[in-house]
Amino acid sequence: MIELKNEPLAKYCTFKIGGEATILFPETLSELALLIADFAASKKPYHIFGNCSNVLFPDSGVGFTAVITTKLKTVLVHERKITAECGASLNSLAIAARDAGLTGLEFAYGIPGTVGGGLFMNAGAYGGQLSDVVCGCTAVTKDGLVQMLTADEMELGYRESVFQKSGLIVLEVYFTLREGDKEQIGALMSSYMDRRKKSQPLEYPSAGSVFKRPVGHFAGALIECANLKGLNVGGAQVSQKHAGFIVNKGNATARDVRELINLVKEHVKENSGVVLESEIRIIEETE
């Protein structure tokens, strides 16, 4: 177990924003399960994070221990099955599938999250999502008890899962894929990455798409129609490249981002009548 005290959270999240915290990095799944049991017994507050690619931390730091799972990154392939630890990157998962000639995870290439965080949000892109290929997982309860879940028990929907409301924490995820042509799989992954580079502001820190896709609409298009591209609050800006992203143009604070999110919601509602819902995980200063 690695422990860092008074460590800036900005160093570990893709937004590059956030005050100090005590951060723990478990190095085995059993360490993570035991850690959760210890927190339950001591009633000390904590939160579990992966790559922190979908998170906005507060400027003042947090009053809980941040547990980051990125040391838990083993990915194993057996025939058409893949087992991945919760802290493995979605990139490494997609690459392992490609190298084994397995298709179904090409969409995950370039998503900056982890397997556990991806399952928590049912991450997806380009018409695919994890629920298409997940067949089960091992999770741990708030009290540190390990249990198996089937795909149905995960209640995976559009950017939602049972993990968001049950408190269950993902340890390991199991995937069933189809056999495919390795070259075609690689070519599709490369094409997705090219599309990301052309359409997304990858040159700036961000947390990806800020808003969920409203039924019948695209959030980015609604924001662009409201003439909000380039809108700034402090160092935070609605991306000129993709209006669905808010980027850190330099020294943006969490307050800047929150204010800009609220402004975007207000203007989009006034312009189109559509109420946008945030997709990123916003950690409040009181937590």
FITORDO-365726 format. One record per atom (N, C-alpha, C): z, y, x. Coordinates in steps of 0.02 Angstrom, whole numbers, padded with zeros to 5 digits, always signed. Example, Ala and Ser with C-alpha at 12.3 -4.5 7.8 and 13.67 -1.06 7.14 Angstrom:
<nodes>
+00390-00284+00660+00390-00225+00615+00390-00165+00660+00354-00112+00642+00357-00053+00684+00394+00002+00645
</nodes>
This chain:
<nodes>
+00000-00060+00043+00000+00000+00000+00000+00062+00045-00044+00107+00030-00046+00171+00066-00017+00225+00021+00029+00265+00047+00060+00319+00009+00050+00385+00045+00026+00435+00008+00017+00503+00034+00055+00551-00011+00096+00593+00019+00136+00641-00020+00108+00712-00010+00116+00753-00062+00092+00822-00060+00019+00825-00038-00020+00779-00065-00091+00773-00047-00135+00809-00099-00182+00852-00077-00225+00887-00125-00270+00838-00163-00266+00839-00228-00310+00797-00269-00383+00817-00262-00395+00880-00243-00464+00903-00234-00502+00861-00183-00467+00830-00136-00500+00790-00084-00529+00726-00113-00505+00704-00171-00523+00638-00196-00564+00639-00260-00578+00698-00288-00618+00700-00349-00684+00734-00336-00734+00716-00374-00802+00742-00362-00809+00815-00382-00762+00842-00422-00763+00914-00438-00736+00956-00380-00699+00924-00334-00667+00959-00278-00619+01013-00303-00582+00994-00354-00533+01039-00385-00468+01000-00396-00411+01032-00386-00348+01000-00402-00294+01012-00352-00232+01022-00376-00175+01034-00334-00146+00971-00304-00084+00975-00280-00055+00920-00242-00023+00867-00286-00017+00808-00258+00015+00752-00292+00037+00700-00241+00080+00655-00263+00092+00594-00225+00039+00544-00247+00003+00516-00199-00053+00471-00213-00039+00403-00182-00048+00350-00220-00041+00282-00196-00108+00247-00198-00123+00208-00146-00184+00169-00141-00165+00095-00134-00160+00057-00189-00147-00015-00182-00206-00049-00148-00191-00101-00109-00242-00134-00069-00259-00204-00093-00222-00229-00142-00238-00293-00174-00225-00286-00249-00257-00330-00288-00246-00329-00361-00174-00345-00378-00143-00390-00341-00073-00407-00355-00028-00347-00340-00044-00308-00288-00006-00247-00274-00010-00199-00332-00070-00192-00361-00079-00146-00417-00039-00170-00478-00042-00235-00493-00004-00262-00550+00071-00253-00541+00095-00267-00480+00167-00259-00466+00187-00186-00469+00143-00142-00446+00157-00071-00447+00166-00046-00519+00122-00069-00563+00126-00050-00634+00191-00075-00665+00210-00137-00648+00274-00164-00673+00333-00123-00647+00330-00102-00585+00384-00061-00556+00389+00007-00592+00331+00037-00606+00331+00101-00642+00361+00092-00712+00344+00037-00744+00371+00023-00811+00447+00017-00809+00472-00019-00758+00544-00029-00752+00581+00036-00737+00551+00077-00694+00584+00139-00673+00570+00198-00720+00521+00188-00765+00499+00240-00812+00474+00303-00777+00450+00295-00716+00420+00351-00680+00348+00361-00704+00327+00424-00715+00259+00437-00740+00206+00424-00687+00150+00397-00709+00094+00384-00664+00029+00383-00704-00027+00390-00669-00093+00381-00699-00136+00342-00650-00181+00302-00677-00227+00262-00636-00295+00297-00634-00324+00302-00575-00390+00332-00567-00433+00288-00522-00499+00294-00531-00546+00261-00487-00572+00311-00436-00636+00326-00440-00667+00374-00393-00655+00446-00414-00620+00456-00469-00604+00524-00494-00669+00565-00503-00720+00531-00528-00786+00564-00537-00795+00592-00607-00746+00579-00650-00751+00602-00720-00687+00638-00740-00655+00669-00689-00588+00698-00699-00585+00770-00678-00549+00811-00716-00532+00879-00696-00456+00882-00688-00433+00890-00625-00362+00895-00611-00340+00969-00616-00277+00981-00635-00252+01050-00638-00241+01081-00569-00245+01147-00567-00239+01183-00504-00168+01177-00475-00119+01170-00519-00049+01169-00497-00025+01101-00473-00069+01052-00472-00048+00985-00456-00022+00949-00518+00006+00890-00509+00027+00850-00567+00099+00826-00556+00132+00812-00611+00200+00788-00609+00207+00713-00610+00153+00678-00601+00154+00605-00600+00125+00580-00534+00135+00517-00520+00105+00485-00462+00033+00464-00480-00014+00483-00438-00084+00464-00448-00098+00400-00410-00119+00348-00446-00136+00284-00414-00212+00279-00413-00241+00276-00353-00314+00275-00345-00334+00206-00320-00383+00176-00354-00398+00104-00344-00455+00090-00296-00480+00140-00261-00542+00131-00224-00537+00083-00164-00477+00062-00146-00470+00010-00094-00483-00060-00122-00485-00066-00188-00496-00131-00221-00570-00136-00238-00610-00158-00190-00682-00150-00197-00722-00214-00185-00691-00272-00191-00727-00335-00180-00775-00349-00238-00836-00369-00221-00886-00390-00271-00912-00459-00250-00907-00508-00294-00928-00576-00279-00982-00599-00328-01033-00632-00303-01088-00657-00345-01088-00733-00343-01092-00764-00401-01100-00837-00406-01151-00853-00460-01208-00877-00438-01264-00890-00484-01280-00827-00524-01274-00828-00590-01291-00768-00629-01229-00727-00649-01172-00743-00618-01110-00709-00633-01089-00664-00575-01061-00607-00591-01032-00562-00541-00960-00546-00561-00915-00551-00511-00846-00530-00520-00834-00470-00475-00807-00415-00504-00797-00354-00466-00727-00327-00477-00693-00309-00423-00628-00278-00429-00636-00207-00457-00581-00182-00487-00585-00119-00525-00606-00059-00482-00590-00059-00417-00607-00002-00376-00674-00005-00342-00712-00059-00354-00780-00063-00326-00824-00010-00357-00867+00020-00318-00911+00071-00345-00966+00039-00388-00988+00076-00438-01044+00051-00478-01107+00045-00436-01113+00087-00386-01169+00080-00339-01168+00012-00304-01110-00007-00277-01106-00071-00242-01117-00129-00289-01096-00122-00351-01107-00174-00402-01182-00183-00414-01218-00127-00424-01290-00130-00436-01327-00159-00376-01306-00141-00316-01338-00165-00255-01326-00241-00248-01265-00264-00262-01251-00336-00258-01295-00375-00307-01304-00348-00367-01347-00381-00416-01419-00383-00391-01443-00328-00366-01512-00325-00339-01522-00376-00283-01475-00378-00236-01481-00422-00178-01480-00496-00198-01449-00510-00256-01447-00579-00281-01505-00594-00329-01550-00545-00339-01606-00555-00384-01585-00558-00457-01533-00519-00475-01507-00518-00544-01521-00450-00576-01547-00451-00637-01564-00390-00671-01517-00375-00729-01509-00311-00745-01465-00290-00799-01419-00233-00780-01412-00221-00715-01367-00169-00691-01403-00112-00656-01469-00110-00662-01506-00058-00627-01484+00012-00648-01467+00020-00712-01447+00086-00738-01385+00113-00703-01342+00069-00676-01279+00089-00646-01288+00120-00576-01347+00111-00547-01360+00136-00480-01362+00213-00482-01316+00243-00446-01313+00317-00445-01257+00345-00487-01228+00305-00532-01169+00329-00569-01111+00330-00519-01077+00387-00511-01029+00394-00456-00960+00364-00467-00951+00325-00520-00885+00298-00535-00872+00229-00508-00815+00202-00526-00796+00134-00507-00806+00087-00566-00799+00023-00553-00806-00028-00606-00752-00019-00660-00690-00008-00638-00636+00000-00686-00644+00063-00727-00659+00119-00694-00671+00182-00729-00732+00177-00774-00784+00142-00749-00844+00134-00789-00832+00095-00852-00790+00043-00848-00774+00004-00908-00731+00044-00955-00684+00082-00928-00641+00126-00969-00684+00171-01013-00739+00198-00985-00783+00244-01021-00844+00209-01050-00853+00144-01038-00916+00109-01053-00974+00151-01026-00973+00161-00962-01023+00203-00929-01094+00177-00940-01140+00224-00943-01210+00205-00952-01257+00260-00932-01321+00242-00928-01374+00289-00911-01441+00255-00924-01491+00295-00937-01560+00271-00943-01566+00211-00991-01531+00215-01047-01536+00164-01098-01494+00102-01088-01456+00099-01033-01412+00043-01021-01340+00064-01019-01294+00018-01032-01223+00032-01026-01187-00034-01008-01126-00028-00983-01091-00087-00959-01080-00139-01013-01072-00117-01074-01062-00165-01129-01120-00213-01137-01179-00196-01110-01237-00240-01114-01229-00302-01070-01188-00298-01018-01185-00351-00968-01115-00378-00954-01063-00346-00982-00994-00368-00970-00980-00429-01014-00949-00479-00985-00930-00538-01025-00854-00549-01029-00816-00511-00988-00744-00518-00991-00711-00477-00936-00645-00475-00937-00608-00441-00885-00537-00466-00882-00504-00453-00827-00432-00462-00820-00401-00393-00821-00349-00384-00860-00315-00320-00864-00240-00331-00860-00205-00276-00849-00132-00280-00845-00103-00232-00897-00051-00253-00931-00018-00212-00981+00026-00159-00948+00052-00113-00988+00097-00062-00961+00159-00092-00929+00177-00153-00950+00236-00187-00922+00220-00232-00863+00156-00232-00842+00137-00271-00784+00117-00342-00798+00105-00359-00862+00084-00426-00880+00008-00431-00877-00017-00482-00842-00089-00490-00834-00117-00531-00892-00174-00510-00920-00206-00546-00974-00281-00541-00969-00315-00590-01000-00388-00592-01002-00412-00561-01068-00468-00526-01065-00500-00499-01125-00573-00522-01127-00596-00539-01186-00667-00552-01196-00703-00485-01206-00769-00487-01206-00808-00426-01217-00791-00396-01285-00785-00438-01336-00769-00413-01403-00701-00378-01405-00653-00406-01369-00586-00378-01369-00582-00310-01334-00633-00294-01294-00634-00229-01259-00655-00172-01305-00685-00188-01363-00705-00138-01413-00747-00083-01381-00798-00103-01345-00840-00056-01309-00890-00022-01355-00887+00045-01356-00935+00085-01395-00962+00140-01351-00993+00190-01382-01021+00244-01342-00966+00284-01309-00959+00277-01244-00909+00310-01202-00838+00298-01227-00826+00238-01254-00759+00222-01276-00745+00148-01266-00681+00132-01264-00658+00063-01254-00586+00057-01277-00563-00005-01282-00494-00017-01301-00445+00010-01248-00468+00017-01187-00424+00039-01133-00402+00112-01142-00441+00150-01179-00424+00220-01189-00366+00229-01237-00352+00178-01278-00298+00186-01327-00242+00134-01320-00253+00081-01281-00204+00028-01277-00157+00034-01217-00178+00072-01166-00139+00075-01105-00153+00018-01057-00196-00030-01077-00215-00084-01032-00252-00056-00972-00239-00083-00913-00271-00060-00852-00315-00116-00824-00377-00100-00811-00425-00150-00787-00410-00170-00715-00408-00235-00702-00400-00261-00635-00467-00286-00607-00501-00327-00646-00562-00361-00623-00609-00369-00682-00674-00362-00669-00723-00365-00724-00775-00418-00708-00797-00453-00761-00845-00508-00754-00909-00491-00791-00965-00503-00757-01031-00486-00784-01075-00549-00786-01116-00553-00837-01168-00605-00841-01236-00570-00842-01278-00587-00794-01343-00554-00788-01400-00604-00796-01461-00579-00792-01520-00621-00797-01555-00623-00729-01589-00677-00716-01628-00681-00654-01689-00635-00659-01706-00604-00603-01762-00558-00603-01795-00556-00534-01845-00515-00527-01880-00507-00464-01845-00453-00423-01824-00471-00363-01785-00426-00322-01822-00360-00307-01887-00365-00294-01926-00305-00279-01931-00260-00339-01943-00289-00398-01947-00249-00459-01881-00217-00476-01826-00253-00466-01760-00226-00478-01747-00166-00432-01763-00175-00368-01754-00121-00320-01797-00060-00336-01858-00073-00358-01903-00017-00375-01877+00022-00434-01849-00014-00484-01822+00020-00542-01760+00061-00523-01718+00034-00480-01660+00071-00457-01681+00134-00420-01731+00128-00377-01755+00186-00340-01783+00239-00387-01818+00217-00439-01847+00265-00486-01792+00302-00524-01738+00266-00541-01682+00299-00575-01650+00351-00529-01642+00332-00465-01611+00380-00418-01655+00441-00408-01721+00431-00406-01766+00488-00400-01760+00534-00460-01755+00505-00519-01747+00545-00580-01681+00585-00578-01628+00553-00553-01564+00588-00548-01570+00649-00501-01601+00638-00444-01607+00692-00395-01648+00750-00421-01699+00735-00461-01742+00787-00488-01711+00824-00546-01669+00790-00585-01644+00820-00647-01571+00841-00645-01533+00817-00596-01461+00831-00595-01442+00872-00533-01392+00915-00539-01372+00958-00484-01326+00922-00434-01353+00872-00401-01313+00830-00356-01292+00868-00294-01320+00927-00283-01303+00966-00223-01237+01003-00231-01209+01005-00291-01146+01039-00303-01093+00990-00328-01028+01003-00314-00975+00962-00343-00974+00969-00419-00967+00913-00453-00963+00914-00527-00930+00849-00549-00921+00843-00614-00895+00781-00642-00948+00748-00687-01011+00761-00671-01065+00732-00711-01073+00767-00778-01099+00732-00826-01109+00761-00893-01041+00779-00923-01034+00841-00944-00969+00864-00969-00957+00843-01041-01011+00838-01081-01004+00826-01152-01036+00761-01174-01006+00729-01223-01036+00670-01253-01100+00691-01290-01145+00643-01298-01206+00656-01335-01191+00657-01410-01201+00715-01443-01190+00717-01515-01242+00675-01552-01223+00647-01608-01269+00606-01648-01331+00648-01666-01389+00623-01647-01451+00657-01664-01471+00713-01619-01432+00724-01566-01446+00781-01521-01434+00760-01448-01451+00805-01403-01433+00799-01332-01393+00860-01314-01335+00850-01283-01290+00906-01268-01325+00958-01224-01360+00934-01172-01393+00981-01127-01444+01025-01162-01482+00996-01208-01532+01034-01245-01499+01086-01290-01444+01068-01322-01408+01115-01365-01381+01174-01324-01355+01159-01265-01328+01211-01221-01383+01257-01196-01440+01227-01179-01497+01267-01156-01524+01311-01212-01527+01284-01273-01551+01323-01330-01506+01382-01346-01442+01376-01327-01395+01431-01337-01397+01480-01279-01446+01472-01234-01457+01516-01177-01396+01520-01131-01366+01463-01118-01305+01462-01078-01316+01438-01007-01376+01419-00989-01389+01399-00920-01371+01456-00873-01332+01440-00821-01314+01490-00772-01252+01530-00790-01223+01518-00850-01162+01554-00869-01106+01537-00821-01070+01589-00798-01017+01579-00749-00949+01600-00777-00898+01564-00756-00829+01588-00760-00799+01574-00691-00785+01627-00655-00761+01618-00586-00812+01579-00546-00788+01527-00513-00832+01485-00472-00865+01428-00509-00853+01423-00574-00884+01370-00615-00946+01397-00649-00998+01355-00652-01061+01377-00682-01094+01321-00722-01122+01338-00780-01166+01292-00815-01229+01285-00772-01243+01225-00751-01296+01213-00703-01363+01241-00725-01398+01272-00678-01466+01297-00691-01515+01239-00695-01496+01182-00666-01541+01124-00662-01535+01079-00723-01473+01069-00747-01459+01026-00804-01401+01057-00842-01414+01082-00901-01364+01120-00938-01304+01078-00960-01311+01012-00957-01255+00969-00976-01203+00963-00921-01217+00991-00862-01170+00988-00806-01137+01056-00796-01073+01055-00779-01039+01114-00753-01025+01099-00679-01045+01146-00636-01039+01134-00564-00990+01183-00533-00962+01162-00477-00918+01203-00437-00961+01238-00385-00976+01302-00396-01019+01339-00350-00981+01364-00288-00916+01353-00288-00875+01374-00231-00809+01401-00253-00756+01366-00235-00687+01387-00251-00674+01393-00326-00709+01354-00366-00694+01353-00438-00624+01323-00449-00589+01349-00498-00523+01322-00517-00531+01281-00581-00480+01241-00594-00479+01204-00657-00479+01251-00716-00444+01307-00709-00443+01357-00763-00514+01383-00776-00552+01397-00723-00621+01419-00731-00661+01369-00772-00654+01305-00754-00693+01253-00787-00672+01246-00860-00607+01246-00873-00584+01240-00943-00609+01298-00985-00605+01359-00958-00629+01418-00996-00704+01413-01009-00741+01389-00959-00814+01383-00968-00830+01329-01020-00794+01274-01019-00804+01221-01070-00793+01250-01139-00739+01288-01148-00724+01316-01214-00777+01367-01235-00802+01407-01188-00856+01454-01204-00919+01418-01227-00937+01365-01191-00996+01326-01209-00989+01297-01279-00931+01268-01294-00919+01240-01360-00927+01293-01415-00897+01352-01403-00901+01405-01452-00972+01428-01464-01010+01440-01411-01078+01465-01418-01125+01413-01449-01116+01351-01430-01159+01298-01459-01144+01290-01533-01082+01293-01552-01065+01288-01623-01094+01346-01662-01090+01407-01634-01118+01465-01667-01194+01460-01673-01226+01434-01621-01299+01432-01619-01329+01376-01660-01296+01317-01660-01326+01258-01692-01283+01225-01745-01219+01244-01747-01174+01212-01793-01146+01146-01768-01166+01125-01709-01144+01061-01681-01080+01072-01640-01031+01029-01651-00968+01033-01613-00972+00983-01555-00972+01009-01494-00975+00967-01435-00906+00938-01420-00906+00876-01395-00844+00843-01377-00846+00828-01302-00793+00846-01267-00791+00836-01195-00792+00761-01177-00829+00745-01126-00833+00676-01102-00788+00666-01041-00776+00719-01004-00735+00712-00944-00661+00709-00963-00622+00681-00918-00550+00672-00929-00514+00734-00900-00488+00776-00943-00455+00837-00922-00380+00826-00920-00351+00831-00860-00280+00822-00851-00246+00890-00859-00202+00895-00907-00170+00960-00922-00113+00973-00871-00097+01036-00863-00046+01056-00814+00024+01029-00833+00035+01015-00896+00100+00991-00919+00110+00917-00907+00057+00880-00890+00063+00808-00881+00098+00791-00816
</nodes>
